[in-house]
């Protein structure tokens, strides 16, 4: 069996988030896929299978369990398929536990469709603050702490600025407990930025799934793009977003979001970026 490792959401061909990718997985059971994902030890591994309803079926496993969808592992998988010349540039579909979703493959980038956003509970911030070892003063008080999903549910936490964001030292056990309580994958922290080419700096914690912190999270940043639109905090008229994650880990990643808006409603949402060209 051959496994591949691909860096997704790289910036200038550096940084990014490593995903495992395994081709032609029809011989493996879920138990075997889980074992492989745990042995590889990456935040997610994508297993590619044949599909009766899409071009490919992809299953995603963290070291601890299967998840419905994964942004960076999807970007990694389709980048690998392109570079191995299994596919060419164009539009494809992937069958996932979050539904059948479109993937756009270009020479330089991969973009994946996500489910339309669900804006769920607005949360009291007190226990969230304790789990992050910060006070109310560290939050951007103009934005509610809220559960949002474009395929996977996260708690979105607005931080006042980038400096505070990077200094946060979380209590992973408390985050795990709160994630169980609210049935979410984890926390997505973000600080809006005044830079022309950056919409927000982000951090993501998902210890419930064996991921203390990861350097690029596609699904969460797609949901963040939708949240910024809902909050009327969009910097441009084409509804393109640029997020930086992994700075606190010394592993900077660039994640790009795109929204299709019709009659002031989000009709489609995409997340994407570059991948490394070596495996």
N, C-alpha and C positions, 0 to 999 in steps of 0.2 A: 504494500500500500504506500502511495506517495501522498504526502501532505505538503501544502504550499503555505508560506507566510507572506502576507502582503500588507504594506503600510497604506492605509486609506486616510484621506483628508490631509495629505502632506502640504506643506508650504515651502515653495522653492525646492521641492524634492527632499525636504528634511522634515523631521518630526512626524506627525500623524499618529495613527492608532493601529497597532498590528492586529490583524485578524488571521485565523487559520482558515484555509479553504481546502475542501476535499472533493474531488471529482468522482462521478459515477458511483454513487453510494447505495445503489439498489441492493447490494448484498448485506448491508448493515442493518441491525435492529436499532431501535431507539436507545436501548441499553448500551450497545456497542458505540453508538455515536457519542453518548454521554461520557463513556470511558475515554474515547479519543480526545474529546474536548478538555476533559480534566487533565489528561496526560500532556496535551499541548500547553495548557495553562494560560491561554490568552483570554481576554475578557469575553470574546465570542469567537466561535468557529462556525463557518457556513458549510453545510453538506448539500451538494447538488444532486438532484434526482430527476428522473423523467416525470412529466406531468401530462395528464389527459386534458387539462383545461388551460394550460399556459405553455410558454416556450420551455420553462424550467420550473421545477419545484425546489424550493430551498428551505431547509430546516436549520434553525439557529440554536446553538447550545452554549451557555456559559459553563464555567467549570462546575457549577452547582446544579443547573437545571436547564430545560428547554425554555426559550422565550418565543413569543409570537413573531417578532420582527427585530431586525437589527440593521441600522443604517450603514455603519462603517463596514460590516461584514458583507452587505449587499454590494456596496461600492467596490470592495476588494474582489468579490467573486466575479463580477462582470468585467472588471479590469483584467483579471487573469484570463477569462474566457476570450476577451479581445486579443490580448497579447500572445496567447497560444494559438490564435487564428481559428478558434472553434466558432467564434462569431465575428462579424464585421460591424462597422459603425451602423447604427440604426435604432429602431424602437423595438423593445422586447417586452414580454410579460413574465412575471414570476408569481407562482402560487405560493402563498405563505399562510400562516395561521391568522394573519390580519387581513386576508383576502387576496384577490388577484390584482397585482399592482404593476404599473408600467415602469420600465427602466429605459432611459435614453443613453445611448453609447456614442460618444464622439471620439476623435483622435486623442484628445487631451483630458477629457473629463467624463465622469459618469454621474447622471442624475437619476434618482429614484422617486417615484410617486409614493406618497403616504396617504393614509386614511384622512378624511376631512376632520378638522379639529373638534374635539369635545371639550368645552370649558365647564369644568366640574366644580367641586366644592371650593369656596373661599375659606381658608383656615385661620384660626387664631394662631398668632405667631409665637406665643410664649414657650411651648414645649419645643418648637422648631429652633428657637433662639438658644435654648439650653443645650440642645444637641450639637450646635455649632460653636458653643462657647463664646457667643457674642451677645450684645445688648440691642435693645430697640433702636438705639442711635445708629447702628450699623446698617439698618435697612433703608431702602428708598421708600419713604412713607407714601409716595404718590401711587404706588403699584401694590395691589393686594398679593399676598401669598396664596397660591391657587394650584389645584390639581388640574392638569391639562393632558390631553392625549391626542396624538395623531397615529395611534397604533399601539403605543405603550404609555401607561399612566406614570407621570412624575409629579413631584411637588416642585413648583417653580417659585424661587425665592429671590426677590430683587435686593441687591446689595448696593449701598450708597455709591461706592466708587471702586475702581480697580485695585487700589492699594489695600483697602480693607479686604476685598475678595481674596487676594493672594496670601494674606496673612492668616486666614481662617484655619484653625486646627480642629477638625470635628471629632466628636465622640462617635465612633463607628457603631458601637453597640446600641447607643440610643437611636441612631439613624435606622439601624436594622429593625428595632422594636417599633418605631413610628411608621416605617414602611409597611410592616406587617399590619399594623393597626388600620392604615388607610388603603391597604391593598394596592400599593404602588411599587414601581421598580426601585425608585430612590429619589434623590434630590437633584435638581438642576438649578444651580446658582448663577446669576448673571448680573453684570454691572454695565449699564449703558455707557457709551463712550462718545466723546465729541469728535473723534477722528473722522475724517471724511470717508475713509474706506473701511471703517470698522463700526458695526452696529452695537456689538456687545462683546465683552470678555466673559467667559463662562468656566464653571467647574461642575463636575458631575460625580456624585457619590452613590454607589449601589451595593453596599456591603451585604444586603440580603441575598444577592446573587453572586457573591464571591468577588465583587469588584469594589475595592475601597475607593479608588478614584481612577477615572480613565481620561485619556488626553483628547479624545474626540468622540462625540455622541451624536450620530445623525438624527435619530428619531426625536431626541429631546430638542435639538436645535431647530428642527422643522416646526415643532410645537411652539417654540419660542418665537419664530417668525410670525406664526399665526397670532400669538398673544400680542406682539408689538403692533400688528395691524389692528387688532381689536382695541388696543389702547390709543390708537392714532399716533403712534410713534414711529412712522415710516419716513426714512430720509429721502427717498426718491420716488419718482412717478412710475417706475417700471416694476416695483415690488420685488426688487432683488435685495438680498441681505448677505452680510458677511460677518461671520462669528469667529472669534479666536478662542481656542481652548487649549489647555495643557501648559500654559505659561508657568503655573506654580510647580509643575513637574519637570520644567526644563525641556519640554518636548512639545513645542508649539505646533498646533494644528489649525488649518483654515477650513471652515465648513461654510458652504454657500447654500442659501435658501432662495426659493422662488415661489411666488404665489400668483395664481390666475384669479383675477377679481372680475366679477360680473354683477352689475346692479348693487354694488357695495357689499357683496357677499363673496366669501372665499369659495371658489368652485373647484380648484385643484391646488395641491401644494407639493413641492418637491424639495429634496435636499441632495447635495452632491459636492463634488470636488475632484481633486487630483489623487492619483495613487503613485506609489513608487513603481519603477519599471524593473526592479530586480527582485528575485525570490530566493 
